[in-house]
Amino acid sequence: MARQSISFTQPNDEWLKAQVDKKEYSSKSELVNDLIRQARKQQVQINWIRAKLEKAENGGFTSESKNEILALSKSLLDD
């Protein structure tokens, strides 16, 4: 495992210490690694959502009316 030396602002350091004191984590390193894992997982989700939005935006417009779109949506819920 790579060893790093990092500095924290006082509020962040106090928060990290509080989590360790509450026995949520055994060390600040474990907590920081968990936060990084969570951030990486979130980034995967953000990228997935962004890709879906880009696909929808590039899909163009529909010629269907509001009522047609609503009817189609309701029919999909009934399936």
trRosetta pair geometry for C-beta under 8 A, 3 or more apart (Angstrom, degrees):
i j d omega theta_ij theta_ji phi_ij phi_ji
6 32 7.9 145 53 -143 145 160
8 12 4.3 -128 -176 93 109 112
8 13 4.1 143 94 -61 125 85
8 16 6.6 -70 -139 1 175 139
9 12 4.8 84 55 13 81 106
9 13 6.9 -152 87 -8 37 90
10 13 5.7 -57 -142 38 29 110
10 14 6.2 30 159 -20 65 106
11 14 5.8 -55 -147 36 30 111
11 15 6.4 31 155 -20 64 105
12 15 5.6 -53 -148 35 33 112
12 16 6.4 35 153 -20 66 104
13 16 5.6 -52 -148 36 32 113
13 17 6.3 33 154 -18 65 106
14 17 5.7 -54 -147 38 31 112
14 18 6.3 35 153 -24 64 105
15 18 5.6 -53 -149 32 32 114
15 19 6.7 33 153 -20 64 101
16 19 5.9 -55 -155 31 32 110
16 20 6.6 25 152 -13 65 106
16 28 4.7 45 165 -125 126 104
16 31 5.9 161 -144 88 87 149
16 32 7.5 5 -125 -56 128 89
17 20 5.7 -59 -151 40 34 109
17 21 6.0 37 151 -22 69 108
17 28 7.3 -21 -73 -77 53 112
18 21 5.5 -53 -142 38 31 114
18 22 6.3 28 157 -17 64 106
19 22 5.9 -57 -148 38 29 108
19 24 4.6 -70 -174 55 80 129
19 25 5.6 27 135 21 105 107
19 31 5.5 103 102 -113 141 147
20 23 7.7 38 175 -77 36 25
20 24 7.2 -84 -78 50 24 81
20 25 5.5 -57 -94 76 66 86
20 26 7.2 23 -140 151 89 11
20 27 6.3 30 -118 -126 126 18
20 28 6.1 -55 -50 -59 136 66
20 31 6.8 -97 -62 -28 87 136
23 26 8.0 19 -150 -85 59 54
24 31 7.4 64 101 -97 104 111
25 28 7.5 105 106 -87 132 22
25 30 4.5 180 -172 91 111 113
25 31 4.2 -172 39 -63 173 90
25 34 6.9 -136 -99 6 131 140
26 30 5.4 65 50 7 79 155
27 30 4.8 104 57 3 79 98
27 31 7.1 -142 98 -1 47 87
28 31 5.5 -57 -151 40 37 114
28 32 6.1 37 153 -20 71 105
29 32 5.8 -54 -144 37 30 109
29 33 6.3 30 156 -17 64 107
30 33 5.9 -57 -150 38 29 111
30 34 6.4 30 152 -20 64 106
31 34 5.7 -55 -149 35 31 111
31 35 6.4 32 153 -19 65 104
32 35 5.6 -51 -147 35 33 113
32 36 6.4 35 152 -19 64 104
33 36 5.7 -53 -148 36 32 112
33 37 6.5 36 152 -21 65 102
34 37 5.6 -50 -149 34 34 113
34 38 6.4 34 152 -18 65 104
35 38 5.7 -53 -149 36 32 112
35 39 6.3 33 152 -20 65 106
36 39 5.6 -53 -146 36 33 112
36 40 6.3 35 154 -20 65 104
37 40 5.8 -55 -149 35 30 111
37 41 6.4 30 152 -19 64 106
38 41 5.7 -55 -149 36 32 112
38 42 6.3 34 152 -20 65 105
39 42 5.6 -52 -147 36 32 114
39 43 6.4 37 152 -25 64 103
40 43 5.6 -51 -150 30 32 114
40 44 6.9 37 150 -21 62 99
41 44 5.8 -49 -157 28 35 113
41 45 6.8 31 148 -14 64 104
42 45 5.6 -58 -154 38 37 111
42 46 6.1 38 150 -21 70 105
43 46 5.5 -49 -142 37 34 113
43 47 6.2 37 156 -21 65 104
44 47 5.8 -54 -149 35 28 112
44 48 6.5 30 151 -21 62 105
45 48 5.6 -53 -150 33 33 113
45 49 6.4 30 154 -15 66 105
46 49 5.8 -56 -148 39 31 109
46 50 6.1 33 153 -21 66 108
47 50 5.6 -53 -144 37 30 114
47 51 6.3 33 155 -21 64 104
48 51 5.8 -55 -151 34 29 111
48 52 6.6 28 151 -17 63 105
49 52 5.7 -55 -151 36 33 111
49 53 6.3 32 153 -18 67 106
50 53 5.7 -55 -147 37 31 111
50 54 6.2 31 155 -19 66 106
51 54 5.8 -53 -145 37 30 111
51 55 6.3 32 154 -20 64 105
52 55 5.7 -54 -149 35 30 112
52 56 6.4 28 153 -17 64 106
53 56 5.7 -56 -148 38 32 110
53 57 6.2 30 155 -18 67 107
54 57 5.7 -54 -143 38 30 110
54 58 6.1 19 159 -10 65 111
55 58 6.1 -65 -145 45 26 103
55 59 6.4 45 150 -46 61 103
56 59 5.4 -43 -153 8 32 124
62 69 7.1 113 94 -81 153 114
64 68 4.0 -124 -173 92 103 130
64 69 5.2 128 114 -55 123 81
64 72 7.5 -7 178 -8 161 137
65 68 4.7 99 51 5 75 102
65 69 7.1 -139 95 -3 40 86
66 69 5.8 -58 -150 38 31 110
66 70 6.2 31 153 -20 66 109
67 70 5.6 -53 -144 38 31 113
67 71 6.2 33 156 -20 65 106
68 71 5.7 -52 -145 36 30 111
68 72 6.4 30 155 -18 63 106
69 72 5.8 -56 -150 37 30 111
69 73 6.3 32 152 -20 64 107
70 73 5.7 -55 -148 36 30 113
70 74 6.3 28 155 -17 65 107
71 74 5.8 -55 -147 38 30 109
71 75 6.3 31 154 -21 64 106
72 75 5.7 -55 -148 35 31 111
72 76 6.5 32 153 -21 64 104
73 76 5.8 -56 -154 32 31 112
73 77 6.8 31 150 -20 63 104
74 77 5.6 -52 -153 31 37 114
74 78 6.7 37 151 -22 65 103
75 78 5.7 -53 -152 31 37 113
75 79 7.2 50 150 -35 62 94
76 79 5.9 -38 -159 9 38 117
